[in-house]
Amino acid sequence: MPREPSPSLSVSLHQLRLFVTLARHRSFTRAGDEFGITQSAVSRSIRELEDEVALRLFDRTTRQVALTDTGRRLLARIAPLVEELEATLRPRAQEGGEPGVVNLATSCGLTASVLPGMLASCRERLPDITIVMMDRPQNAVLQLVRSGEAELGVVIAPENLDELAAEPLFADGFAAVVSASHRLSEAARIDWQQLRGTPLLLLDDDTGSLGAIEAALALHGVTGAVRQKLTQSAAVARMAEAGLGVGILPMHARAACDSAHTRFIPLVPDTSRTIMLVRRKSRALRASAASVWSHIVAASSHTVISGQPVDA
């Protein structure tokens, strides 16, 4: 028989935030990482919440965590309330006395390559608006936007767009980065299969590119090659320049990493991802942020990667 709920509920905002976060990540470990607590602490808090409301909110197996039907119904009602309550209890400067300031978060690689031109265009067309950059790893960018600390974010198409509205800006493929003296340096294109047995220099998972690169390597049978994983596009390019392997970078990185001693050569078949502008679904943008959003979307139709226009 269902347990009778307590006459008066004792549920904390912390428990509700954990509930919403766990529903998004479907992982006790990832939810704990976001809050800086252990997996067992998350599990204990969620169990206490379920006991308090006398409802089972999650199905747990050894491999995954999934919302029950009851949990899904509760999430639809709770998530907007939690967000509104946090916004009320923790008002931010950009919601108050600084109407001309817009916080924009972006992943580190895009900050060095795509954002300078984007921000210069915004300054020219929107001189009364100040954009404050928040340069973070991609997962942190998504969290900043979800929490409201950043009103806008520029990211490489993420796997999970829960709670976010997204506008595609442009498509971006991958390039092999080699030294000017490399045997492939004069090629117009390099097939993924040509990388078999070659030491590879890759970006790590904080950039949002590693999953797509590994998927392409597996698809084309590039296995067994030594993989060095680095945090910065510039480090990949400089190590390739030194002859320590073939780098694989997004084509947009060329703007920040190209030199007379390296070659960025498109990899084929093309494996493009989409660069996106994101914001929260559940809250309308302030006028200044809406102006920045509209300008970036409009300007993206003129974006050029490696000398060729790219469809948004």
Kinemage of the C-alpha trace (Angstrom):
@kinemage 1
@onewidth
@group {chain A} dominant
@subgroup {mainchain}
@vectorlist {calphas} color= white
{ca met a 1} P 0.000 0.000 0.000
{ca pro a 2} L 1.213 3.570 -0.666
{ca arg a 3} L 2.730 5.294 2.321
{ca glu a 4} L 0.706 8.117 3.794
{ca pro a 5} L 2.441 11.469 3.362
{ca ser a 6} L 3.418 13.377 6.478
{ca pro a 7} L 0.793 15.856 7.714
{ca ser a 8} L 3.271 18.683 7.046
{ca leu a 9} L 6.064 18.229 4.500
{ca ser a 10} L 9.637 19.124 5.366
{ca val a 11} L 11.349 19.474 1.981
{ca ser a 12} L 14.381 21.700 1.435
{ca leu a 13} L 15.318 23.773 -1.593
{ca his a 14} L 18.574 21.807 -1.673
{ca gln a 15} L 16.650 18.531 -2.070
{ca leu a 16} L 14.522 19.971 -4.852
{ca arg a 17} L 17.592 21.327 -6.666
{ca leu a 18} L 19.213 17.893 -6.391
{ca phe a 19} L 16.041 16.299 -7.748
{ca val a 20} L 16.031 18.584 -10.799
{ca thr a 21} L 19.779 18.122 -11.364
{ca leu a 22} L 19.644 14.324 -11.039
{ca ala a 23} L 16.730 14.230 -13.478
{ca arg a 24} L 18.852 16.157 -15.974
{ca his a 25} L 22.071 14.160 -15.612
{ca arg a 26} L 20.571 10.714 -14.841
{ca ser a 27} L 23.718 10.066 -12.836
{ca phe a 28} L 24.319 10.350 -9.081
{ca thr a 29} L 28.004 10.972 -9.736
{ca arg a 30} L 27.470 13.828 -12.199
{ca ala a 31} L 24.792 15.413 -10.012
{ca gly a 32} L 27.163 15.228 -7.065
{ca asp a 33} L 29.977 16.788 -9.086
{ca glu a 34} L 27.749 19.736 -9.898
{ca phe a 35} L 27.036 20.327 -6.202
{ca gly a 36} L 30.487 19.394 -4.931
{ca ile a 37} L 29.166 16.458 -2.871
{ca thr a 38} L 29.578 12.696 -3.048
{ca gln a 39} L 27.434 10.247 -4.978
{ca ser a 40} L 26.236 8.704 -1.711
{ca ala a 41} L 25.200 12.119 -0.378
{ca val a 42} L 23.064 12.693 -3.478
{ca ser a 43} L 21.495 9.246 -3.125
{ca arg a 44} L 20.737 9.831 0.544
{ca ser a 45} L 19.124 13.232 -0.090
{ca ile a 46} L 16.962 11.869 -2.901
{ca arg a 47} L 15.886 8.914 -0.762
{ca glu a 48} L 14.946 11.300 2.061
{ca leu a 49} L 12.933 13.387 -0.426
{ca glu a 50} L 11.106 10.275 -1.687
{ca asp a 51} L 10.360 9.231 1.896
{ca glu a 52} L 9.079 12.685 2.755
{ca val a 53} L 6.681 12.936 -0.203
{ca ala a 54} L 5.870 9.190 -0.060
{ca leu a 55} L 6.553 8.805 -3.790
{ca arg a 56} L 9.131 6.905 -5.818
{ca leu a 57} L 10.696 9.468 -8.140
{ca phe a 58} L 13.488 7.435 -9.755
{ca asp a 59} L 14.039 3.887 -10.956
{ca arg a 60} L 17.571 2.807 -10.103
{ca thr a 61} L 19.605 0.046 -11.722
{ca thr a 62} L 23.289 -0.764 -11.583
{ca arg a 63} L 23.814 1.145 -14.846
{ca gln a 64} L 21.395 4.046 -14.897
{ca val a 65} L 18.935 6.276 -13.099
{ca ala a 66} L 15.619 7.096 -14.754
{ca leu a 67} L 12.596 9.138 -13.710
{ca thr a 68} L 9.428 7.233 -12.905
{ca asp a 69} L 6.177 8.473 -14.446
{ca thr a 70} L 5.456 10.163 -11.130
{ca gly a 71} L 8.907 11.725 -11.168
{ca arg a 72} L 8.391 13.101 -14.685
{ca arg a 73} L 5.103 14.701 -13.705
{ca leu a 74} L 6.638 16.236 -10.602
{ca leu a 75} L 9.682 17.502 -12.532
{ca ala a 76} L 7.475 19.399 -14.988
{ca arg a 77} L 5.960 21.325 -12.075
{ca ile a 78} L 8.959 21.599 -9.780
{ca ala a 79} L 11.723 22.711 -12.181
{ca pro a 80} L 10.186 26.125 -13.062
{ca leu a 81} L 9.336 26.751 -9.386
{ca val a 82} L 12.890 25.980 -8.244
{ca glu a 83} L 14.317 28.305 -10.878
{ca glu a 84} L 11.912 31.101 -9.957
{ca leu a 85} L 12.584 30.679 -6.242
{ca glu a 86} L 16.364 30.799 -6.753
{ca ala a 87} L 16.052 33.901 -8.927
{ca thr a 88} L 13.943 35.581 -6.225
{ca leu a 89} L 16.250 34.645 -3.357
{ca arg a 90} L 19.468 35.374 -5.226
{ca pro a 91} L 18.863 38.409 -7.471
{ca arg a 92} L 21.782 39.029 -9.817
{ca ala a 93} L 23.315 42.284 -10.900
{ca gln a 94} L 22.347 41.832 -14.528
{ca glu a 95} L 18.672 41.550 -13.524
{ca gly a 96} L 18.802 44.826 -11.624
{ca gly a 97} L 20.853 47.962 -12.036
{ca glu a 98} L 22.955 47.035 -15.063
{ca pro a 99} L 20.501 46.790 -17.961
{ca gly a 100} L 23.279 47.250 -20.530
{ca val a 101} L 25.458 44.375 -19.294
{ca val a 102} L 25.017 40.881 -20.761
{ca asn a 103} L 26.881 37.835 -19.449
{ca leu a 104} L 27.861 35.478 -22.256
{ca ala a 105} L 29.565 32.155 -21.528
{ca thr a 106} L 31.569 30.223 -24.086
{ca ser a 107} L 33.851 27.212 -24.183
{ca cys a 108} L 37.559 27.971 -24.193
{ca gly a 109} L 38.325 26.960 -27.784
{ca leu a 110} L 35.511 29.095 -29.176
{ca thr a 111} L 36.648 32.068 -27.082
{ca ala a 112} L 39.988 32.094 -28.892
{ca ser a 113} L 38.636 31.544 -32.395
{ca val a 114} L 34.998 32.451 -32.990
{ca leu a 115} L 34.228 34.981 -30.263
{ca pro a 116} L 36.634 37.844 -31.105
{ca gly a 117} L 34.913 38.589 -34.405
{ca met a 118} L 31.485 38.007 -32.896
{ca leu a 119} L 32.130 40.408 -30.020
{ca ala a 120} L 33.658 43.054 -32.284
{ca ser a 121} L 30.541 42.936 -34.437
{ca cys a 122} L 28.316 43.296 -31.370
{ca arg a 123} L 30.322 46.286 -30.133
{ca glu a 124} L 30.009 47.990 -33.508
{ca arg a 125} L 26.252 47.410 -33.875
{ca leu a 126} L 25.279 47.550 -30.175
{ca pro a 127} L 27.625 50.166 -28.633
{ca asp a 128} L 25.444 50.726 -25.563
{ca ile a 129} L 25.652 47.079 -24.478
{ca thr a 130} L 28.642 45.638 -22.616
{ca ile a 131} L 29.185 41.890 -23.022
{ca val a 132} L 30.991 40.224 -20.120
{ca met a 133} L 32.727 37.027 -21.221
{ca met a 134} L 32.731 33.890 -19.076
{ca asp a 135} L 35.397 31.542 -20.480
{ca arg a 136} L 34.843 27.994 -19.203
{ca pro a 137} L 34.911 24.307 -20.243
{ca gln a 138} L 31.815 23.413 -22.253
{ca asn a 139} L 29.951 21.543 -19.472
{ca ala a 140} L 30.451 24.520 -17.174
{ca val a 141} L 29.125 26.863 -19.892
{ca leu a 142} L 25.907 24.855 -20.108
{ca gln a 143} L 25.508 24.933 -16.335
{ca leu a 144} L 26.097 28.703 -16.197
{ca val a 145} L 23.294 29.220 -18.707
{ca arg a 146} L 20.936 26.783 -16.956
{ca ser a 147} L 21.529 28.493 -13.611
{ca gly a 148} L 21.029 31.986 -15.036
{ca glu a 149} L 24.537 33.203 -14.208
{ca ala a 150} L 25.054 33.618 -17.961
{ca glu a 151} L 22.128 34.748 -20.072
{ca leu a 152} L 23.642 33.416 -23.305
{ca gly a 153} L 26.117 30.699 -24.204
{ca val a 154} L 28.020 29.730 -27.340
{ca val a 155} L 28.757 25.997 -27.473
{ca ile a 156} L 29.498 23.070 -29.766
{ca ala a 157} L 26.236 21.126 -30.179
{ca pro a 158} L 25.827 19.340 -26.825
{ca glu a 159} L 24.202 15.938 -26.358
{ca asn a 160} L 21.785 17.304 -23.768
{ca leu a 161} L 19.805 20.495 -24.396
{ca asp a 162} L 17.394 20.007 -21.481
{ca glu a 163} L 16.059 23.364 -20.238
{ca leu a 164} L 17.779 25.208 -23.092
{ca ala a 165} L 16.626 26.856 -26.290
{ca ala a 166} L 19.236 26.704 -29.058
{ca glu a 167} L 19.815 28.554 -32.327
{ca pro a 168} L 22.273 26.995 -34.825
{ca leu a 169} L 24.935 29.467 -35.928
{ca phe a 170} L 27.171 27.531 -38.339
{ca ala a 171} L 28.501 24.063 -39.097
{ca asp a 172} L 32.083 23.192 -38.274
{ca gly a 173} L 34.066 20.161 -39.433
{ca phe a 174} L 37.441 18.765 -38.417
{ca ala a 175} L 40.930 19.253 -39.803
{ca ala a 176} L 44.132 17.276 -39.557
{ca val a 177} L 46.920 19.545 -38.324
{ca val a 178} L 50.392 18.619 -39.557
{ca ser a 179} L 53.805 20.239 -39.750
{ca ala a 180} L 54.836 21.874 -42.998
{ca ser a 181} L 57.373 19.082 -43.496
{ca his a 182} L 54.909 16.222 -42.895
{ca arg a 183} L 54.378 13.734 -45.744
{ca leu a 184} L 50.681 14.773 -45.927
{ca ser a 185} L 51.270 18.525 -45.799
{ca glu a 186} L 50.551 19.104 -49.496
{ca ala a 187} L 47.269 17.157 -49.528
{ca ala a 188} L 44.058 19.069 -50.281
{ca arg a 189} L 42.054 16.584 -48.184
{ca ile a 190} L 42.973 13.789 -45.790
{ca asp a 191} L 40.790 10.718 -45.365
{ca trp a 192} L 40.214 9.622 -41.787
{ca gln a 193} L 41.528 6.185 -42.744
{ca gln a 194} L 44.920 7.712 -43.558
{ca leu a 195} L 45.374 8.340 -39.837
{ca arg a 196} L 45.649 4.630 -39.029
{ca gly a 197} L 48.820 3.877 -37.088
{ca thr a 198} L 49.644 7.575 -36.668
{ca pro a 199} L 50.165 9.163 -33.228
{ca leu a 200} L 47.211 11.494 -32.694
{ca leu a 201} L 46.948 14.764 -30.776
{ca leu a 202} L 43.396 15.414 -29.567
{ca leu a 203} L 41.474 17.882 -27.447
{ca asp a 204} L 40.193 16.524 -24.149
{ca asp a 205} L 36.532 16.199 -23.233
{ca asp a 206} L 36.176 19.699 -21.743
{ca thr a 207} L 35.998 21.198 -25.239
{ca gly a 208} L 32.945 19.304 -26.490
{ca ser a 209} L 34.882 17.811 -29.431
{ca leu a 210} L 36.339 14.546 -28.143
{ca gly a 211} L 33.183 12.453 -28.445
{ca ala a 212} L 32.673 13.389 -32.099
{ca ile a 213} L 36.352 12.790 -32.916
{ca glu a 214} L 36.411 9.382 -31.253
{ca ala a 215} L 33.182 8.407 -33.029
{ca ala a 216} L 34.684 9.363 -36.411
{ca leu a 217} L 37.905 7.473 -35.687
{ca ala a 218} L 35.936 4.357 -34.727
{ca leu a 219} L 33.655 4.658 -37.764
{ca his a 220} L 36.642 4.740 -40.113
{ca gly a 221} L 38.582 2.003 -38.363
{ca val a 222} L 41.308 4.194 -36.888
{ca thr a 223} L 42.194 2.042 -33.907
{ca gly a 224} L 45.333 1.375 -31.934
{ca ala a 225} L 46.928 4.763 -32.582
{ca val a 226} L 48.566 6.519 -29.629
{ca arg a 227} L 46.327 9.359 -28.462
{ca gln a 228} L 47.610 12.377 -26.562
{ca lys a 229} L 44.784 14.451 -25.050
{ca leu a 230} L 45.419 18.146 -24.467
{ca thr a 231} L 43.328 20.989 -23.101
{ca gln a 232} L 44.222 23.743 -25.588
{ca ser a 233} L 43.950 23.901 -29.375
{ca ala a 234} L 47.212 25.857 -29.472
{ca ala a 235} L 49.009 23.007 -27.682
{ca val a 236} L 47.718 20.510 -30.258
{ca ala a 237} L 48.906 22.726 -33.119
{ca arg a 238} L 52.360 23.365 -31.625
{ca met a 239} L 52.960 19.667 -30.914
{ca ala a 240} L 51.910 18.820 -34.479
{ca glu a 241} L 54.276 21.527 -35.733
{ca ala a 242} L 57.072 19.831 -33.786
{ca gly a 243} L 56.371 16.557 -35.592
{ca leu a 244} L 55.028 14.759 -32.507
{ca gly a 245} L 51.886 13.502 -34.247
{ca val a 246} L 48.896 14.557 -36.311
{ca gly a 247} L 46.532 16.905 -34.552
{ca ile a 248} L 42.767 16.770 -35.000
{ca leu a 249} L 41.078 20.115 -34.382
{ca pro a 250} L 37.787 21.794 -35.251
{ca met a 251} L 38.178 23.943 -38.341
{ca his a 252} L 37.254 27.038 -36.307
{ca ala a 253} L 40.508 26.633 -34.339
{ca arg a 254} L 42.479 27.618 -37.421
{ca ala a 255} L 41.817 31.290 -36.706
{ca ala a 256} L 43.709 31.038 -33.412
{ca cys a 257} L 46.331 28.368 -34.217
{ca asp a 258} L 47.407 28.692 -37.854
{ca ser a 259} L 51.049 29.450 -38.602
{ca ala a 260} L 53.538 29.291 -41.462
{ca his a 261} L 54.836 26.009 -40.036
{ca thr a 262} L 51.544 24.086 -39.844
{ca arg a 263} L 48.859 22.994 -42.277
{ca phe a 264} L 45.131 22.678 -41.468
{ca ile a 265} L 43.801 20.106 -43.927
{ca pro a 266} L 40.094 19.156 -43.970
{ca leu a 267} L 39.288 15.578 -42.953
{ca val a 268} L 36.912 13.609 -45.172
{ca pro a 269} L 34.277 12.296 -45.141
{ca asp a 270} L 33.061 15.453 -43.430
{ca thr a 271} L 32.043 15.114 -39.785
{ca ser a 272} L 30.440 18.432 -38.950
{ca arg a 273} L 29.007 19.617 -35.669
{ca thr a 274} L 26.935 22.743 -35.156
{ca ile a 275} L 28.060 25.778 -33.206
{ca met a 276} L 25.017 26.959 -31.245
{ca leu a 277} L 23.804 29.951 -29.299
{ca val a 278} L 21.856 28.827 -26.219
{ca arg a 279} L 19.659 30.375 -23.542
{ca arg a 280} L 17.190 29.157 -20.956
{ca lys a 281} L 13.805 28.074 -22.276
{ca ser a 282} L 11.823 29.038 -19.223
{ca arg a 283} L 12.637 32.730 -19.020
{ca ala a 284} L 12.389 35.541 -21.529
{ca leu a 285} L 15.589 37.437 -22.260
{ca arg a 286} L 16.004 40.999 -21.074
{ca ala a 287} L 15.966 43.585 -23.859
{ca ser a 288} L 19.759 43.949 -23.979
{ca ala a 289} L 20.353 40.176 -24.048
{ca ala a 290} L 17.640 39.769 -26.683
{ca ser a 291} L 19.403 42.358 -28.853
{ca val a 292} L 22.707 40.478 -28.562
{ca trp a 293} L 20.950 37.178 -29.364
{ca ser a 294} L 19.302 38.619 -32.475
{ca his a 295} L 22.495 40.242 -33.741
{ca ile a 296} L 24.623 37.101 -33.291
{ca val a 297} L 22.032 34.956 -35.078
{ca ala a 298} L 21.791 37.419 -37.963
{ca ala a 299} L 25.572 37.818 -38.245
{ca ser a 300} L 26.148 34.049 -38.240
{ca ser a 301} L 24.777 33.809 -41.772
{ca his a 302} L 28.007 35.511 -42.886
{ca thr a 303} L 30.340 33.255 -40.896
{ca val a 304} L 33.178 31.768 -42.928
{ca ile a 305} L 35.233 28.763 -41.859
{ca ser a 306} L 38.443 28.015 -43.754
{ca gly a 307} L 37.501 30.259 -46.624
{ca gln a 308} L 34.144 28.624 -47.353
{ca pro a 309} L 30.727 29.902 -46.214
{ca val a 310} L 28.891 27.431 -44.031
{ca asp a 311} L 25.136 26.972 -43.821
{ca ala a 312} L 23.666 27.726 -40.423
